[in-house]
Amino acid sequence: MSMVWIFLTVGGSSWGLTGFLRYYALKKKLIDIPNDRSSHTVPTPRGGGVSIVLVFLLSLVVMGLFGPVSNSFFWAVIGAGTGVALIGFIDDHGHIPARWRLAVHFVCAGWALAWLGGLPVLPLFGFSMDFGVVGYLLAALYLVWLLNLYNFMDGIDGLAGMEAVTVCFGGGVLYALVPGEHGEWLTILWIFSAAVAGFLLWNFPKAKIFMGDAGSGFIGMMLGLFSLQAGWVAAELFWGWVILLGAFVVDATVTLVRRVLGGESFHEAHRCHAYQNASRKYNGHMPVTLGVSLINLCWLLPVAVLVVIGWLDGFLGVIIAYSPLVFLSVHFKAGKQSFT
């Protein structure tokens, strides 16, 4: 089967399942009601991201049965992805205290890292850094932060889906620049992008269903695992992926730091991320969603390419790529509600 047919089959399955989940959410009254911390104004069903989880994991199982999939990556994704999605699904239907969610997140990260081997050896200013046992802790913190920040950043229509699709596109470009055969990883990225795209057809402004914690946490974990696995294929690829993820990483991190320094509780719901302030300033979600996508493709991807082809040190590339994003986050008053 050609990649086009795979994309259409996976994307169509995700689209159809999302439609069913919308019907289910409406029937079970799983509705996000707008409040003073919301970025939407119309009651909207949630939980559509479950379609991404089910379609991608099922596709990975099929790929494992009929095609070459790394055994370690397969079990890392199946275990960690299922655990993160399940705790998110339960939380979507009720409420689980943050400490218990976080505990499950770390268990899932630990499971995945046990299969993948922790943090790969990374090039840093001309040196190869082997973090050893400490690398497992750093990688666990990285994965847990990514899956949680993805939940934080899933606050306006289409943003989380477009981030996943454009980052995976960029990741595919980076693989194409590295010598060797990487068809397995390109196929996995293609399938994942298709699963997200099928959901995105329902979520693009104006959204008919929201992703929910099950979907956003799952995507965050998957992107983290994709980046770590890429680092084991070629060390420079890890830095490239970290750069591609910059828009979400910077907004979420700057917002968290400024809220903590301002004496606010870091785990309380709010709507003062830079992207939320920007959506109020420009009176809509579409300009921000498309703007972040353009940043990913026109700024972050070129810098990542320079790192992967060896023209720029990886860590220095992260600093260069992130610097204007920090400026944008401060400009749009991340951590401080504005443009009301």
VOGUPA-791738 format. One record per residue: residue in one letter; x, y, z of N, C-alpha, C in turn. Coordinates in pm, whole numbers, plus 50000, padded with zeros to 5 digits. Last residue first. Layout:
// residues N
resn n.c1 n.c2 n.c3 ca.c1 ca.c2 ca.c3 c.c1 c.c2 c.c3
a X Y Z X Y Z X Y Z
...
// end
This chain:
// residues 340
resn n.c1 n.c2 n.c3 ca.c1 ca.c2 ca.c3 c.c1 c.c2 c.c3
t 49211 54161 52735 49074 54117 52767 48973 54208 52704
f 49488 54173 52713 49406 54185 52592 49263 54134 52616
s 49601 53935 52964 49593 54066 52901 49504 54059 52778
q 49750 53771 53234 49633 53782 53148 49620 53924 53094
k 50072 53656 53227 49989 53768 53275 49871 53783 53181
g 50204 53455 53106 50201 53454 53252 50118 53565 53313
a 50305 53652 52836 50287 53517 52889 50297 53521 53041
k 50282 53891 52677 50257 53890 52821 50224 53751 52874
f 50370 53908 52424 50228 53876 52440 50193 53846 52586
h 50639 53956 52484 50560 54058 52414 50411 54035 52431
v 50714 53710 52590 50712 53829 52678 50627 53938 52615
s 50691 53559 52355 50615 53522 52475 50604 53640 52571
l 50875 53686 52187 50733 53687 52153 50647 53654 52275
f 51115 53627 52326 51074 53767 52305 50925 53775 52275
v 51113 53352 52300 51105 53411 52434 51059 53555 52424
l 51146 53341 52027 51022 53290 52084 51004 53340 52227
p 51403 53436 51985 51292 53519 51942 51157 53471 51995
s 51539 53205 52120 51551 53345 52164 51437 53434 52115
y 51522 52951 52008 51429 52986 52115 51429 53135 52148
a 51725 52939 51816 51585 52917 51776 51488 52969 51880
i 51955 52982 51971 51922 53074 51861 51775 53062 51824
i 51939 52761 52147 51941 52898 52199 51899 52998 52092
v 51952 52549 51963 51834 52564 52050 51825 52707 52102
g 52208 52590 51858 52092 52602 51772 51964 52620 51851
l 52361 52528 52078 52361 52666 52030 52242 52690 51938
f 52311 52255 52080 52266 52337 52192 52262 52485 52155
g 52424 52182 51820 52286 52156 51860 52235 52245 51971
d 52607 52400 51604 52602 52315 51723 52459 52302 51773
l 52573 52393 51255 52544 52466 51378 52542 52366 51493
w 52611 52232 51041 52656 52371 51028 52641 52450 51157
g 52510 51973 51037 52639 51999 51098 52692 52139 51086
i 52260 51906 50963 52363 51893 50859 52501 51935 50909
v 52124 51963 51200 52134 51824 51155 52241 51807 51048
v 52138 52246 51216 52198 52162 51320 52223 52021 51268
l 51997 52324 50991 52138 52365 51005 52209 52281 51110
v 51744 52221 51058 51817 52167 50943 51966 52201 50954
a 51670 52391 51266 51693 52249 51293 51772 52183 51181
v 51635 52626 51121 51742 52620 51221 51774 52475 51254
p 51414 52550 50956 51544 52584 50897 51659 52580 50998
l 51215 52499 51167 51265 52393 51079 51398 52430 51013
l 51172 52755 51284 51229 52645 51362 51286 52535 51273
w 51076 52912 51055 51185 52953 51144 51251 52833 51211
c 50881 52793 50899 50966 52895 50837 51080 52943 50925
l 50744 52603 51055 50793 52567 50922 50897 52665 50867
n 50684 52730 51301 50743 52595 51297 50811 52567 51164
i 50567 52966 51212 50691 52972 51291 50762 52837 51286
l 50337 52859 51094 50437 52925 51010 50571 52938 51083
s 50207 52767 51325 50245 52672 51220 50351 52731 51129
v 50158 53008 51455 50249 52911 51517 50296 52809 51413
g 49973 53116 51267 50099 53184 51297 50201 53090 51359
l 49756 52944 51279 49834 52951 51155 49970 53017 51179
t 49680 53002 51547 49709 52864 51504 49793 52863 51377
v 49635 53279 51528 49740 53227 51616 49779 53085 51575
p 49423 53307 51346 49551 53374 51322 49664 53317 51405
m 49215 53135 51470 49278 53104 51343 49412 53175 51322
h 49099 53248 51695 49198 53141 51712 49278 53117 51585
g 49047 53602 51754 49020 53474 51692 49132 53375 51713
n 49139 53867 51811 48996 53834 51804 48967 53704 51729
y 49394 53935 51867 49358 53928 51725 49216 53878 51703
k 49390 53925 52147 49432 54048 52080 49385 54050 51934
r 49317 53662 52193 49225 53770 52232 49261 53901 52162
s 49540 53531 52095 49409 53503 52033 49305 53608 52072
a 49738 53627 52269 49742 53665 52128 49607 53642 52060
n 49666 53500 52506 49662 53646 52499 49660 53694 52354
q 49716 53239 52419 49581 53277 52459 49564 53428 52456
y 49988 53241 52370 49899 53212 52258 49755 53250 52291
a 50091 53294 52626 50109 53393 52519 50011 53369 52405
h 49856 53212 52886 49966 53178 52796 49975 53283 52686
c 49644 53264 53055 49742 53370 53032 49868 53320 52962
r 49424 53139 53181 49426 53161 53036 49521 53276 53003
h 49424 52858 53410 49432 53000 53378 49423 53015 53227
a 49423 52633 53691 49385 52666 53553 49389 52818 53533
e 49711 52574 53897 49574 52622 53880 49547 52659 53734
h 49975 52510 53932 49887 52405 53881 49742 52449 53864
f 50116 52726 54037 50151 52681 53902 50052 52580 53844
s 49982 53003 54193 49991 52858 54198 50011 52805 54057
e 50186 53301 54200 50063 53229 54168 50087 53078 54170
g 50408 53463 54233 50342 53412 54352 50212 53338 54326
g 50553 53532 54015 50449 53626 54057 50369 53578 54177
l 50704 53310 53973 50772 53428 54027 50672 53533 54075
v 50498 53152 53862 50559 53114 53989 50629 53233 54053
r 50450 53296 53625 50343 53278 53723 50399 53241 53860
r 50698 53279 53496 50646 53411 53534 50532 53400 53636
v 50716 52999 53457 50817 53071 53536 50762 53205 53584
l 50492 52947 53290 50505 52884 53421 50601 52962 53511
t 50555 53103 53061 50431 53126 53137 50443 53069 53278
v 50792 52982 52978 50793 53123 53018 50669 53155 53102
t 50688 52723 52919 50791 52742 53021 50796 52886 53070
a 50496 52763 52715 50459 52699 52841 50559 52726 52952
d 50656 52892 52517 50536 52955 52571 50501 52897 52706
v 50862 52694 52475 50893 52829 52523 50771 52895 52584
v 50725 52462 52387 50815 52458 52503 50836 52597 52561
f 50587 52547 52157 50513 52503 52275 50600 52507 52399
a 50804 52622 51992 50690 52712 52012 50612 52675 52137
g 50993 52400 51984 51019 52525 52055 50899 52612 52084
l 51010 52164 51855 50909 52174 51960 50911 52309 52032
l 51233 52194 51694 51100 52192 51631 50989 52210 51734
i 51437 52165 51887 51415 52295 51821 51275 52300 51762
v 51412 51897 51943 51393 51994 52052 51368 52133 51994
w 51482 51792 51691 51346 51778 51741 51317 51876 51854
g 51757 51863 51684 51664 51912 51583 51520 51904 51628
w 51857 51717 51896 51856 51863 51906 51761 51923 51803
f 51818 51463 51778 51750 51498 51903 51744 51649 51919
l 51983 51462 51555 51838 51464 51535 51764 51502 51663
e 52240 51431 51643 52199 51566 51604 52047 51576 51585
a 52257 51151 51682 52251 51242 51798 52200 51380 51761
a 52053 50925 51527 52162 51019 51503 52151 51129 51607
v 51903 50733 51671 51937 50711 51530 52056 50797 51491
w 51869 50846 51918 51942 50719 51912 51979 50682 51768
g 51718 51067 51850 51852 51087 51903 51935 50961 51904
a 51479 50946 51782 51557 51010 51676 51701 51032 51722
q 51393 50877 52037 51429 50772 51943 51513 50827 51828
l 51340 51135 52134 51444 51053 52197 51489 50942 52103
s 51132 51216 51960 51257 51293 51966 51370 51212 52028
f 50932 51027 52010 50987 51042 51874 51123 51112 51878
l 50883 51085 52279 50944 50957 52242 51002 50960 52102
g 50767 51342 52249 50887 51324 52329 50959 51194 52294
l 50546 51277 52096 50647 51366 52039 50777 51357 52117
m 50409 51114 52285 50457 51059 52158 50566 51147 52097
m 50348 51295 52493 50436 51181 52519 50493 51126 52388
g 50175 51469 52350 50297 51519 52413 50397 51408 52440
i 49970 51290 52280 50051 51353 52175 50182 51404 52234
f 49873 51225 52539 49926 51121 52450 50015 51182 52343
g 49777 51471 52629 49887 51405 52699 49954 51299 52613
s 49571 51511 52438 49683 51605 52446 49803 51543 52518
g 49394 51288 52476 49460 51314 52349 49582 51402 52362
a 49320 51309 52746 49368 51181 52692 49446 51203 52563
d 49221 51569 52777 49351 51534 52835 49407 51404 52779
g 49077 51700 52466 49072 51639 52598 49211 51598 52646
m 49006 51815 52214 49093 51699 52224 49079 51627 52357
f 48667 51910 52128 48800 51935 52181 48875 51804 52201
i 48467 51972 51839 48499 51888 51954 48642 51921 51998
k 48446 52169 51659 48322 52099 51689 48342 52000 51804
a 48608 52485 51636 48610 52345 51675 48470 52292 51705
k 48618 52681 51345 48578 52668 51484 48554 52522 51520
p 48951 52563 51367 48854 52671 51396 48741 52677 51292
f 48962 52206 51384 49014 52330 51327 48908 52439 51343
n 48846 51972 51467 48894 52064 51571 48942 52198 51516
w 48789 51802 51262 48679 51838 51353 48718 51951 51449
l 49035 51778 51146 48924 51821 51061 48802 51860 51144
l 49188 51663 51345 49199 51807 51323 49088 51861 51234
f 49150 51389 51323 49086 51462 51433 49081 51612 51405
g 49308 51355 51094 49168 51314 51093 49089 51382 51203
a 49558 51442 51186 49489 51519 51083 49341 51484 51077
v 49635 51238 51362 49608 51373 51415 49526 51454 51315
a 49668 51032 51178 49574 51016 51289 49536 51150 51348
a 49869 51142 51017 49738 51113 50960 49633 51099 51069
s 50084 51152 51196 50031 51276 51140 49892 51256 51083
f 50121 50875 51231 50083 50960 51345 50022 51091 51296
i 50200 50800 50972 50078 50744 51032 50030 50831 51147
w 50439 50948 50951 50332 50966 50852 50198 50918 50910
l 50592 50839 51155 50555 50982 51159 50438 51011 51066
i 50614 50577 51054 50549 50601 51184 50506 50747 51196
t 50756 50626 50817 50622 50569 50811 50546 50593 50941
l 50998 50720 50919 50917 50808 50836 50773 50757 50827
w 51086 50491 51047 51053 50608 51128 50971 50707 51049
e 51123 50312 50831 51039 50277 50944 50992 50400 51020
g 51310 50441 50661 51172 50424 50619 51077 50392 50732
h 51574 50514 50667 51491 50549 50782 51342 50535 50751
e 51894 50431 50581 51754 50402 50552 51670 50427 50678
g 52148 50692 50549 52093 50564 50592 51947 50550 50554
p 52218 51027 50661 52249 50909 50579 52188 50782 50638
v 51967 51270 50704 52065 51184 50771 52091 51060 50686
l 51765 51401 50584 51898 51462 50572 52008 51376 50632
a 51533 51274 50649 51575 51266 50510 51717 51321 50490
y 51498 51353 50914 51539 51215 50886 51594 51202 50744
l 51406 51616 50864 51536 51594 50929 51586 51453 50906
v 51156 51567 50751 51258 51636 50672 51397 51611 50731
g 51029 51452 50973 51051 51373 50853 51157 51434 50763
g 51016 51673 51144 51095 51557 51182 51125 51467 51064
g 50837 51834 51000 50975 51876 51015 51066 51761 51054
f 50610 51673 51036 50659 51702 50901 50806 51744 50907
c 50591 51691 51313 50620 51562 51252 50666 51578 51107
v 50529 51965 51333 50652 51914 51396 50689 51779 51335
t 50283 51974 51199 50398 52047 51144 50530 52000 51205
v 50122 51804 51364 50139 51776 51221 50264 51846 51166
a 50137 51928 51619 50180 51789 51599 50210 51760 51453
e 50030 52183 51562 50166 52169 51617 50218 52028 51590
m 49773 52118 51485 49865 52174 51385 50009 52167 51433
g 49673 52026 51735 49678 51939 51618 49776 51989 51514
a 49692 52252 51898 49766 52131 51935 49779 52037 51816
l 49523 52437 51751 49663 52465 51779 49742 52337 51808
g 49246 52404 51708 49340 52361 51606 49487 52370 51642
d 49138 52652 51930 49102 52559 51823 49220 52531 51729
i 49325 52654 52238 49248 52720 52133 49234 52623 52016
g 49462 52491 52414 49362 52582 52468 49284 52661 52365
d 49697 52316 52475 49576 52277 52401 49460 52362 52451
m 49898 52376 52646 49894 52450 52520 49774 52414 52433
f 49868 52200 52858 49854 52344 52882 49831 52420 52751
n 49927 51960 52726 49793 51981 52781 49768 52129 52805
y 50190 52006 52678 50100 51990 52563 49956 52007 52606
l 50295 52008 52929 50287 52137 52860 50197 52126 52738
n 50276 51732 52981 50195 51827 53057 50184 51962 52987
l 50453 51621 52800 50313 51578 52795 50224 51672 52874
l 50694 51760 52869 50635 51770 52736 50488 51731 52735
w 50740 51677 53133 50714 51818 53105 50647 51834 52968
v 50784 51404 53092 50670 51447 53174 50637 51594 53150
l 51016 51411 52930 50892 51351 52881 50771 51400 52960
y 51201 51544 53104 51172 51595 52969 51039 51542 52918
l 51214 51369 53318 51163 51505 53339 51122 51568 53206
a 51328 51152 53181 51196 51139 53244 51134 51275 53268
a 51577 51258 53106 51482 51219 53001 51342 51204 53058
l 51693 51294 53359 51671 51409 53272 51568 51378 53163
l 51700 51025 53444 51623 51124 53519 51592 51245 53433
y 51868 50915 53248 51733 50861 53265 51644 50962 53339
g 52106 51055 53285 52030 51075 53163 51888 51023 53172
v 52215 50950 53510 52151 51082 53522 52065 51110 53399
v 52337 50724 53405 52216 50708 53486 52141 50840 53500
g 52474 50892 53122 52463 50773 53204 52330 50762 53276
f 52537 51096 52954 52483 51133 53085 52460 51012 53176
d 52784 51176 52750 52713 51056 52792 52667 51079 52936
m 52850 51400 52503 52811 51393 52644 52729 51266 52669
s 53111 51488 52305 53003 51391 52316 52972 51368 52463
f 53184 51823 52196 53208 51709 52283 53087 51616 52280
g 53106 52040 52046 53219 51962 52000 53251 51840 52084
f 52884 52137 52190 53000 52222 52165 53125 52140 52132
l 52773 51828 52224 52758 51956 52293 52887 52035 52278
p 52588 51545 52125 52698 51637 52095 52672 51773 52160
l 52484 51287 52351 52452 51408 52275 52578 51490 52246
v 52359 50964 52382 52480 51046 52389 52461 51166 52297
p 52008 50961 52484 52122 50923 52399 52244 51010 52426
l 51853 50866 52784 51894 50979 52700 52013 50938 52614
g 51706 50536 52781 51734 50667 52842 51771 50773 52741
g 51629 50308 52647 51768 50321 52689 51805 50457 52744
l 51375 50224 52573 51454 50302 52477 51601 50316 52516
w 51277 50081 52795 51284 50017 52663 51377 50090 52567
a 51296 50265 52996 51355 50133 53018 51369 50058 52886
l 51145 50472 52894 51291 50487 52896 51362 50355 52922
a 50884 50375 52933 50934 50402 52798 51086 50408 52795
w 50875 50357 53217 50854 50239 53132 50916 50260 52994
g 50909 50626 53285 51007 50527 53326 50998 50400 53243
a 50673 50735 53182 50802 50780 53128 50911 50678 53161
c 50490 50604 53348 50487 50582 53203 50618 50623 53138
v 50565 50712 53594 50571 50568 53574 50575 50536 53424
f 50509 50981 53547 50648 50940 53568 50665 50789 53552
h 50229 50969 53519 50312 51020 53410 50457 50975 53425
v 50152 50883 53771 50132 50794 53657 50218 50838 53539
a 50220 51116 53914 50283 50988 53947 50271 50889 53831
l 50045 51301 53801 50189 51318 53782 50264 51188 53812
r 49802 51204 53894 49827 51211 53750 49977 51217 53723
w 49844 51242 54166 49828 51106 54114 49849 51102 53963
r 49862 51520 54184 49976 51438 54229 49967 51295 54176
a 49610 51614 54098 49729 51636 54014 49845 51546 54055
p 49332 51390 54131 49427 51488 54188 49556 51494 54107
i 49097 51361 53876 49202 51290 53948 49298 51395 54003
h 48760 51367 53793 48875 51446 53836 48970 51359 53915
g 48602 51271 53499 48585 51308 53639 48699 51398 53681
h 48663 51231 53238 48530 51190 53283 48503 51227 53429
d 48925 51313 53214 48824 51380 53131 48683 51350 53179
d 49047 51125 53379 49038 51263 53426 48937 51343 53344
i 49030 50903 53212 48960 50901 53341 48942 51042 53394
f 49196 50996 53005 49057 50962 52978 48975 50962 53107
g 49442 51019 53137 49377 51138 53083 49230 51115 53055
i 49493 50755 53193 49477 50847 53306 49412 50977 53259
l 49506 50662 52922 49405 50610 53015 49385 50704 53133
a 49725 50796 52810 49591 50818 52755 49483 50774 52853
v 49933 50693 52967 49905 50837 52966 49765 50865 52916
g 49913 50414 52904 49903 50464 53041 49866 50611 53047
t 49951 50408 52624 49826 50360 52683 49806 50415 52824
g 50213 50514 52604 50100 50580 52540 49967 50539 52600
a 50368 50327 52746 50360 50466 52791 50239 50537 52732
g 50312 50084 52594 50298 50096 52739 50278 50239 52785
i 50354 50153 52321 50231 50086 52365 50209 50105 52514
v 50614 50270 52324 50496 50347 52284 50367 50284 52335
a 50775 50057 52413 50781 50187 52479 50655 50268 52451
w 50718 49861 52225 50671 49843 52363 50679 49971 52443
f 50834 49983 51993 50695 49935 51996 50644 49926 52139
f 51101 50023 52061 51015 50139 52039 50868 50099 52048
s 51185 49755 52080 51196 49845 52195 51105 49965 52180
n 51138 49657 51819 51069 49597 51933 51071 49690 52055
s 51083 49852 51536 51174 49823 51646 51096 49772 51767
v 50913 49701 51277 50906 49802 51381 50999 49761 51493
p 50850 49606 50953 50957 49616 51053 50933 49733 51149
g 50515 49462 50921 50629 49540 50877 50732 49550 50987
f 50303 49327 51028 50328 49311 50885 50449 49389 50833
l 50296 49377 51301 50264 49243 51252 50310 49222 51109
g 50354 49647 51326 50441 49550 51390 50420 49409 51340
m 50136 49755 51193 50269 49773 51134 50367 49673 51195
v 49941 49689 51380 49935 49633 51244 50072 49643 51177
v 50031 49850 51592 50021 49705 51608 50020 49637 51472
l 50003 50101 51476 50137 50056 51515 50140 49904 51534
s 49728 50113 51448 49812 50116 51328 49953 50066 51358
l 49657 50120 51718 49615 50007 51636 49700 49999 51508
l 49771 50369 51786 49819 50247 51851 49780 50123 51771
f 49621 50544 51615 49767 50532 51603 49818 50403 51666
v 49355 50501 51697 49394 50477 51557 49545 50460 51545
l 49361 50567 51973 49320 50434 51927 49369 50404 51786
v 49459 50838 51974 49521 50731 52053 49490 50594 51992
i 49278 50973 51813 49420 50973 51778 49490 50856 51846
s 49043 50937 51959 49053 50880 51823 49199 50872 51779
v 49081 51087 52183 49087 50941 52198 49098 50874 52060
g 49027 51348 52124 49164 51302 52104 49182 51153 52124
g 48770 51413 52201 48792 51364 52065 48931 51311 52039
g 48703 51524 52443 48743 51384 52442 48770 51328 52304
r 48406 51736 52451 48550 51710 52462 48576 51559 52455
p 48173 51974 52308 48209 51841 52359 48359 51821 52359
t 48125 52309 52417 48178 52219 52314 48212 52084 52374
p 47969 52622 52442 47983 52488 52501 48018 52387 52392
v 48160 52899 52330 48046 52812 52302 48068 52677 52370
t 48392 53037 52365 48269 53102 52411 48146 53015 52394
h 48731 52979 52477 48619 52958 52385 48492 53014 52447
s 48917 52994 52666 48945 53071 52546 48838 53049 52440
s 48841 53027 53020 48834 52961 52890 48873 53055 52777
r 48812 53139 53261 48946 53090 53230 48951 53022 53094
d 48549 53197 53299 48640 53311 53287 48784 53268 53260
n 48407 52943 53081 48413 53020 53205 48518 53129 53189
p 48210 52719 52882 48298 52836 52892 48290 52901 53030
i 48213 52375 52937 48131 52495 52948 48224 52615 52964
d 48263 52094 52760 48338 52205 52820 48250 52329 52818
i 48088 51795 52821 48091 51924 52754 48179 52021 52832
l 47958 51521 52813 48098 51555 52837 48128 51684 52761
k 47702 51405 52795 47717 51541 52846 47861 51570 52892
k 47669 51174 52664 47711 51162 52803 47732 51297 52870
k 47603 51275 52412 47507 51189 52481 47539 51180 52630
l 47835 51416 52345 47707 51488 52356 47605 51406 52435
a 48017 51203 52339 48035 51313 52435 47907 51392 52454
y 47913 51050 52123 47922 50993 52257 47931 51103 52363
y 47949 51229 51910 47814 51183 51943 47811 51128 52086
r 48226 51241 51922 48148 51363 51942 48005 51327 51980
l 48292 50981 51859 48323 51030 51994 48249 51160 52024
f 48216 50976 51589 48146 50891 51685 48168 50942 51828
g 48407 51159 51490 48265 51188 51477 48182 51106 51574
t 48639 51014 51542 48616 51141 51611 48469 51181 51604
l 48607 50805 51362 48600 50776 51505 48579 50903 51586
g 48641 50945 51118 48515 50878 51148 48500 50849 51296
w 48908 51040 51147 48797 51133 51125 48664 51069 51164
s 49048 50799 51168 49050 50894 51279 48934 50993 51269
s 48996 50693 50915 48953 50620 51035 48947 50713 51155
g 49118 50885 50752 48974 50864 50744 48920 50791 50865
g 49387 50852 50829 49319 50979 50852 49168 50965 50848
v 49430 50587 50742 49446 50622 50883 49371 50751 50915
t 49374 50620 50466 49306 50518 50546 49311 50553 50695
l 49546 50826 50386 49401 50842 50370 49324 50742 50457
f 49797 50713 50446 49756 50839 50508 49604 50855 50502
i 49790 50487 50280 49803 50470 50425 49754 50596 50497
w 49780 50612 50033 49666 50533 50077 49670 50506 50227
v 50033 50734 50036 49913 50816 50021 49791 50741 50071
m 50209 50521 50050 50198 50610 50166 50075 50698 50157
s 50059 50221 49913 50139 50343 49905 50115 50430 50027
m 50085 49880 50000 50000 50000 50000 50088 50124 50000
// end
